[in-house]
Amino acid sequence: MPRSTQAARPAANERYSVTLVPPAVEAIERLTESTGLSKTDVINRAVQIYAFIDERMREGSDVLLRNRDGETERVHIV
């Protein structure tokens, strides 16, 4: 699926004000502690990863995780 030229250009920085549900707040806290990244960096990365996964799933791909034992698990994002 081709991307529009507008989507290909880097956008200027934008500021958003959002209300996060408690599980999202807890996830951000865990990630900032485990990665040493700022909340802004964690949220930016999360949005980019979600966009990447969403695009691939729309193309018909599955999201799979393989654990250390080699067992594969299909990830469902609802």
C-alpha angles and dihedrals in degrees: 000000000000119000122229118250089242091059091049093057116083110250123227116258112281130195120221132188112209137169111228126206116238095257090055091049090051091048091052090049092051092047095048089051096045097042103031089229124136121254088252092054092046092051093045091052092046092054092048093049091048091050091050093049093044091052093050093046091051087054089056101261124139123227110230133181122200117202125211091269090059093251112145123216125191113227118222117200114194 
